[in-house]
Amino acid sequence: MHIIDDKSPFYGLSLEEIKSSNLEVMINIRAFDEHYSNTVQQRISYKGDEILYGARFLPAFAPSEDGRSTVLKVQKLNHHEKLEEAHVAAILEKIKLEQGKV
């Protein structure tokens, strides 16, 4: 997950600025498939108007049954959940305080 803090290129941008920009976030995942003994890749990109506000990705990976490796469930890469408005508002308030806008 990408946390938007003062080190993020998205820090301080409004939703309107993100949606109207030529922004595109590209995600590349590379893993090893033990069953086929092969390297596999998944590429996903999100343009500014596809970025969801007030949402977060759900976990797409978990420990293997024996606990020796991590299992990536590629079909879950886009699964997300909406956050409650109060949670989003608290995050925005914190950002405003940090920027001295309150």
SERO-4910 file (N, C-alpha, C, O; in steps of 0.05 Angstrom, whole numbers):
BEGIN
 pado doro    nc1    nc2    nc3   cac1   cac2   cac3    cc1    cc2    cc3    oc1    oc2    oc3
  Met    A     17    -23      0      0      0      0     18     25      0     39     25     13
  His    A      9     45    -15     24     70    -15     10     89      4    -13     97      1
  Ile    A     25     97     25     14    116     44     20    144     35     43    150     28
  Ile    A      0    161     34      5    188     26     13    205     50     -4    213     66
  Asp    A     39    210     52     50    227     73     68    248     60     67    251     35
  Asp    A     83    262     75     99    284     63    121    274     44    134    291     31
  Lys    A    126    248     43    146    237     24    132    227     -2    146    220    -21
  Ser    A    106    227     -3     91    217    -26     89    239    -47     85    262    -41
  Pro    A     91    231    -73     87    251    -94     58    260    -96     52    280   -109
  Phe    A     39    246    -82     11    254    -82      4    272    -59    -18    283    -57
  Tyr    A     23    276    -41     18    292    -16      8    320    -23     22    334    -38
  Gly    A    -14    328    -12    -24    355    -16    -42    358    -41    -54    380    -44
  Leu    A    -43    338    -58    -60    340    -82    -89    334    -74    -95    316    -59
  Ser    A   -107    350    -86   -135    345    -81   -145    323   -100   -131    316   -120
  Leu    A   -168    311    -95   -179    291   -112   -183    302   -140   -178    289   -160
  Glu    A   -192    327   -142   -197    340   -168   -170    342   -184   -170    338   -208
  Glu    A   -149    350   -170   -123    352   -183   -113    325   -193   -102    324   -215
  Ile    A   -117    304   -178   -109    278   -186   -125    269   -210   -114    259   -230
  Lys    A   -152    272   -209   -169    263   -231   -165    278   -257   -167    266   -278
  Ser    A   -158    304   -255   -155    320   -279   -126    319   -290   -121    330   -312
  Ser    A   -108    307   -276    -80    306   -285    -76    283   -305    -93    267   -310
  Asn    A    -52    283   -316    -44    262   -334    -29    240   -319    -13    226   -330
  Leu    A    -36    237   -294    -23    219   -275    -30    190   -282    -53    184   -289
  Glu    A    -10    172   -280    -15    144   -282      3    129   -263     27    134   -263
  Val    A     -8    112   -247      7     96   -228     10     68   -240    -10     55   -246
  Met    A     34     59   -243     39     32   -254     50     14   -232     68     21   -217
  Ile    A     38    -10   -231     47    -29   -210     56    -54   -225     41    -66   -241
  Asn    A     80    -63   -219     91    -88   -230     97   -107   -207    111   -100   -188
  Ile    A     86   -131   -210     91   -151   -190    105   -175   -203     96   -184   -224
  Arg    A    126   -184   -191    141   -207   -202    143   -228   -180    150   -221   -157
  Ala    A    137   -252   -187    137   -274   -167    146   -300   -180    150   -301   -204
  Phe    A    150   -320   -164    159   -346   -173    137   -366   -168    128   -369   -145
  Asp    A    128   -380   -189    107   -400   -186    120   -427   -182    132   -438   -201
  Glu    A    119   -438   -158    133   -463   -152    121   -486   -167    135   -505   -174
  His    A     94   -485   -171     81   -508   -185     92   -512   -213     97   -534   -221
  Tyr    A     95   -490   -228    105   -491   -255    135   -485   -257    146   -486   -279
  Ser    A    147   -478   -235    175   -471   -234    181   -449   -254    198   -452   -272
  Asn    A    166   -427   -252    168   -406   -271    164   -379   -258    149   -376   -238
  Thr    A    177   -359   -268    173   -331   -259    147   -321   -272    143   -324   -296
  Val    A    130   -308   -257    105   -297   -267    105   -267   -261    117   -258   -241
  Gln    A     91   -252   -278     89   -223   -274     60   -214   -277     44   -226   -292
  Gln    A     53   -193   -263     27   -181   -265     32   -151   -267     46   -139   -250
  Arg    A     20   -138   -286     22   -109   -289     -6    -97   -287    -25   -106   -300
  Ile    A     -7    -76   -272    -33    -61   -269    -26    -31   -270     -6    -23   -259
  Ser    A    -44    -16   -282    -40     13   -281    -66     26   -274    -88     16   -281
  Tyr    A    -64     49   -261    -88     65   -253    -83     93   -263    -63    105   -255
  Lys    A   -101    104   -279    -99    132   -287   -113    149   -266   -127    138   -249
  Gly    A   -108    175   -267   -118    193   -246   -148    190   -241   -157    191   -218
  Asp    A   -163    186   -263   -193    184   -259   -202    156   -250   -225    152   -245
  Glu    A   -183    137   -247   -189    111   -237   -182    107   -208   -189     87   -196
  Ile    A   -168    127   -197   -160    125   -169   -184    130   -151   -198    149   -154
  Leu    A   -189    111   -133   -212    113   -115   -204    129    -90   -183    125    -78
  Tyr    A   -221    148    -83   -217    165    -60   -232    152    -36   -255    144    -39
  Gly    A   -219    150    -14   -231    139     10   -234    109      9   -253     98     19
  Ala    A   -214     96     -3   -214     67     -5   -186     56      0   -166     71     -2
  Arg    A   -184     31      6   -158     19      9   -159    -10     -1   -180    -23     -2
  Phe    A   -136    -20    -10   -134    -47    -21   -136    -67      2   -127    -62     24
  Leu    A   -149    -89     -4   -150   -112     15   -125   -129     10   -113   -128    -11
  Pro    A   -116   -144     31    -93   -160     27    -96   -180      4   -117   -193      1
  Ala    A    -75   -183    -12    -75   -202    -34    -55   -224    -30    -48   -239    -48
  Phe    A    -44   -226     -6    -24   -246      0    -28   -256     28    -40   -243     45
  Ala    A    -17   -280     33    -18   -292     59      5   -312     62     16   -321     42
  Pro    A     12   -319     86     32   -340     90     23   -366     79     -1   -373     79
  Ser    A     42   -382     69     35   -409     60     27   -426     84     32   -418    106
  Glu    A     16   -450     78      7   -467    100     30   -475    118     27   -478    142
  Asp    A     54   -479    107     77   -487    123     91   -462    135    110   -466    151
  Gly    A     83   -438    127     95   -414    138    122   -407    127    135   -389    138
  Arg    A    131   -421    107    158   -416     96    159   -397     73    181   -388     65
  Ser    A    136   -390     62    136   -371     40    110   -355     41     92   -359     57
  Thr    A    108   -336     22     84   -319     20     70   -327     -6     82   -330    -27
  Val    A     43   -329     -4     27   -336    -27     13   -311    -37     -2   -298    -21
  Leu    A     17   -303    -62      4   -280    -74    -20   -290    -90    -18   -308   -106
  Lys    A    -43   -279    -84    -68   -286    -98    -74   -264   -118    -87   -244   -112
  Val    A    -63   -268   -143    -64   -248   -164    -93   -239   -169    -98   -216   -175
  Gln    A   -112   -257   -167   -140   -250   -173   -151   -230   -152   -173   -218   -157
  Lys    A   -137   -225   -130   -147   -206   -110   -133   -179   -111   -137   -162    -94
  Leu    A   -116   -175   -131   -100   -150   -133   -117   -125   -134   -108   -104   -124
  Asn    A   -140   -126   -145   -157   -101   -147   -178   -100   -126   -194    -81   -126
  His    A   -180   -119   -108   -201   -119    -88   -195    -97    -67   -173    -93    -58
  His    A   -216    -82    -61   -213    -59    -43   -238    -56    -26   -258    -70    -30
  Glu    A   -236    -38     -6   -259    -32     11   -260     -2     14   -239     12     15
  Lys    A   -284      8     16   -288     37     22   -284     42     51   -291     26     68
  Leu    A   -272     64     57   -268     72     85   -292     89     94   -304    102     78
  Glu    A   -297     89    120   -319    105    131   -311    135    128   -288    142    129
  Glu    A   -331    151    123   -327    180    119   -312    192    142   -295    210    138
  Ala    A   -318    184    167   -304    195    190   -274    189    190   -258    205    197
  His    A   -267    165    180   -239    157    179   -225    175    158   -203    185    163
  Val    A   -237    178    135   -226    195    114   -223    224    124   -203    237    119
  Ala    A   -244    234    137   -243    262    147   -220    265    167   -207    286    167
  Ala    A   -216    245    185   -194    247    204   -167    248    190   -149    263    199
  Ile    A   -164    233    169   -139    233    154   -134    260    141   -112    271    143
  Leu    A   -155    271    129   -153    297    116   -147    319    137   -131    337    131
  Glu    A   -159    318    160   -154    337    181   -125    336    190   -113    357    194
  Lys    A   -114    312    192    -86    309    200    -68    322    179    -49    336    186
  Ile    A    -74    318    154    -58    329    132    -59    360    133    -39    373    131
  Lys    A    -83    371    137    -86    400    139    -70    411    162    -57    432    160
  Leu    A    -71    398    185    -56    407    208    -26    407    203    -12    426    210
  Glu    A    -17    386    190     12    383    184     21    405    164     43    414    164
  Gln    A      2    413    146      9    434    127      4    462    137     10    481    124
  Gly    A     -6    463    161    -12    489    174    -35    504    161    -36    528    161
  Lys    A    -54    489    150    -77    501    137   -101    504    155   -123    512    146
  Val    A    -98    497    180   -121    499    199   -115    520    220   -131    524    238
***
